[in-house]
Each structure stands twice: as structure tokens, then as C-alpha cells.
Amino acid sequence: MRGSVFVGATLALLALVVARVAGQSFGYSTSSDGKKWVVNTGKGLAVTMVRSSCDIVSLKYNNQELQYKKKYTHVNSGLGSVSSTIASPSVDATKTIQITCSKTGLTQFYVFRANENAIYLGTYHTTALALGELRFLARLDRTTVKSGIPEATLDDTNRAIEATDVYATAKNLTRSKFFSAVPFKDDAIHGVYGPKAGVYFVMSDRAYETSIGGPFFKDINNQCTTANELSFYMNSDHTRTEEYRYGFHGPYALVFTDGGAAPTSTAVVNFTVFQKLQLQGFVPDSQRGRVQGTIADEKKLLATSNVVVGFKNADAQYWTQIAAGAKLSFQSPLMKPGQYTLTVYKKQLAVGAATVVVSAAKTTTADVTVVNPHEKTPLWSVGEWDGTPDGFLNANKIHKIHKMHPSDARMAPFKPMTFTVGKSAVGEFPLALFRGVNDHVVMSFELTSQQAAQGRTFQIGVTLAKNNARPTIRVNDKWSGPILATYAAKSRGDTRGVTTGNYFLYSYTIPASALVAGTNKIALGIASGNTDGPEPFLHASVVFDAFELL
């Protein structure tokens, strides 16, 4: 009898162990009510998805629930009713599960690989579905995934100071989801974490090819409030400067770690599985080509600058980077066939361009010469011509404007001032001019009688304009420059941590009759036909690159 009891207990224990092992093995099952799929990666990650909507309602990692329960993880704020399928495609030696979720104009792909704690993702979007924005949003439980990006964590805020997306603490330290953004060219990995779990978006080298805005564009990565919201914005109206692109977005992946440090490389996942899945809209490597070439820089314009080589057309965008001082040769990522505009940037200032044609399975050679758009020696200049406000007040080495609101207590105040050329430090000049806040800013400078005897050209580089703004100038309180066109972006930017928009160089011909020997003054203001609202930093504004007098 004792032997039977012992054998029975042993068999029961073995059955329990086998059941646990089976429960942890790679595969999927359907819930008892038939409404959900449960995918287990075999390495600690279990994902539960509602079949009718493809909402992810549970993300269990090492027996911790990471999913916020009041809202879910999905495209945008949910796709509503979709058609969905699940399959186990045979693509290589690694077991694979693919979930496909479709509605008119959009198909979302979820791919799981055996023994990988990752959800591989791809999004196919066509013009048949009009969307104001396109994002993948993971809503995570702060009990297990507590820490977000600090500038986007609203825990200690007590009021909204701009719309309902910029907040401040009692000490007027500002926080916003927009301050979590990183330029696309630098945003290969971003995420959030807790004591025992981290969740990170990892981008392939073509994750942004169907997005908009180019290498310097950036968008929301995180908002940490009741839920820890981790996002990948593929398209949006946030400081938009061009029309949406359509097609396949990705691949990209949601990767799960044991907490702490983020993955150090995108090699933590292997996107090559997409080459064999035959997903709608996905263009495999075999149907792509490359561009390679050299940059001729006879006058060393790029000698000390980081260089970006960008490629774009209406359907796709790409870029590659060259470190300051490195050899000026480049090779693009694999690109979809077509004709592209190639642009060379000194930091963010366009200094060279060419047209290139990409063909499938071929490498196109394209050599380009850069030209200094400010080659003439000026009487004086303020700032560096690099397409950014870097170096100006509130745009110093820690890039304050990119991580906080202009009203933040850590900012130097924006107020009218006089800047004396040759005496004032560049860091005293404000990065932006806001109508009714810090206008006018006066530039004071000296001219000899010979210099004042002829007309002069005054140039202003503007990296971003808001609310139909453009600069105005008045010289010595007796001559005003013409009101030129505006190139304002579609929406606010300089209060959202953005200083990149539709770059434009404003040029004014100042007649000799407006100049004097000795001290001269140019008062900078703002023109806009739009009415300014009650929030002062939402007034018409421009962000500066540099100035020069020729």
C-alpha cells in the first residue's frame, strides 16, 4: 500500500512537472471561450491577444504581469473589429508563429520566434484608411514596469500648462510626452523598465523608411502616468513638414529584458525572418539596391562636423551617418527601387544634393560635391551655420529646449534684449523669438564710414517657424525690410522640444541710406497674420540658425 501511495505521488509530481514544462514550451493555444490566443515563447514571455480586435490584454514575463489592465497594447488606440489569423509558418530551423490582423487599409503583423522574448512587428498601411497618426502603443503596468523616460514622467506634476500634453511641477519643472522624443537617426532602441523587467522598442535599419520627416524628425516615445506608455510613432501631425508615406512600416520589435540597462545593440533580435514570411507590402532584400559614393569637400566645410547623407522620395526615406573627421565616403541602407533626392547635411544644414536612381540588386555610385551656402566673408556673423540653434541661449550643450518647455524654471528667461555684435557672447542670444514675449531683440553693431557707404545684405537662418511666423527687421528705426513668406510647420514645435522644421534662409537688402557710420541697430520682430492665443509661448515664433551681415 505504501508503495502504491509513493508511486502515485511520484507520478502526480511528474505529471505536474511535465504540465509546467509543457506550459512553458513554445507554441500557442486558444482560450476556453475561444475569444483569445495565448502565445508562449518558451523563454518566459506569454502574450494573450483578443482575436476579434488583436488587442494584447496580457503580457506575462517571468510570471510578472506587465500589461496595464484598463487599456491595452495595440496599433493607435485599438483597431476595433478586425479579421485575424494565426499560423506556424515554416521559414527556417526556428519555430515561428505569425498573427495577422486586417481591416480595410491596415494590416498588423505579429511574429514570435521560439526562445526569444520579443514580439516582431510590421504594419502595412494604405490610403484606404485615413489616419491622423499611426503608432504602435504598449500600455504597461507601473507595478512591474515603474520607470519611464524622466522628462516624460508626470508623477510630480500638478497642472497642465499647455493644452493637455505639457505639464509642470510646483517648482515649475516641465514634463511632456514630447520631451521623450529622439531624432530618428539616433533612435534605434528606446524603452522603459522596472526592477525585474524592461520593455524596449528595437528598430531595424528600415523601420523608418515609410515614416515622414527625415533623419532629424522625432516623435513621442513615452508617457509615464497611471500607465507606462511606450510608443513607436510611424506617422503623425507633430511638426509635420511633408505628406504621409504609405506602405510597410518596419520591421520593428518589442523586446523584453530582465530590467535595468537597455539592450546595447539592435542585434538582440534578428529581423532576417521577415525575408521569408512574404508579408503584404514588405520589400525583401533581393528586390532592393544601394547607393554608395564619396563627398568632395575641397574647402573642408565638413572637416569638424558630423555628416548625414539622406535619401528621399514620395514613397521612402533613408540615411547614413559619417562621424566628424572620418573619410567622406558613404553607403546607403538597402533601398526600394526608384529615383531619390540625395542630400548631404553639415550637422542639419543641407550643403550638397544630387539625384540618384536605385535599381533592384544593384549598387549605384553617386559622388556629390558640397558647397558652402555662406562662402562669402561677412562683416560679421552670429551663430554657426549648421541648421540648428545650438550654441544660442537655452540651446546649449545639454540642449535644454529639446527636453523642457520654454517657460521651465531651468530656462534662462526669454525677454527683449540688446545683443552687441563682437562683445556679447553667442550664448546670450535667444534661440527663438516669440511674438509678445521676447520681441524685439536688437542687434547692435559698428560700421566704418566706408562700410556704411554701400547697401548691405542681412541674412537670417530659420530652422522652424510656428503659427505662420516669419522674422521682420527694422534698421536704425528708419527702414523696415519687406515681409517675406512664411514656411511654418503644420503644428507647434518649439514648445514640444522640436527645433527642426522647414528650413529657410531669409535675405534682406539694406540700402545705404538706412546705415550710418558708427553704431547701427537691427530690431528683430515677428510678422504673422494669425491671432496669438492666451498662452504666450504658443504665439507666432521662429527658431534661429545663425545671422550674418554681408
Summary of the structure (lengths in Angstrom):
residues: 550
radius of gyration: 27.6
end to end distance: 105.5
largest distance: 118.0
contacts: 1819
relative contact order: 0.10
helix: 11%
strand: 41%
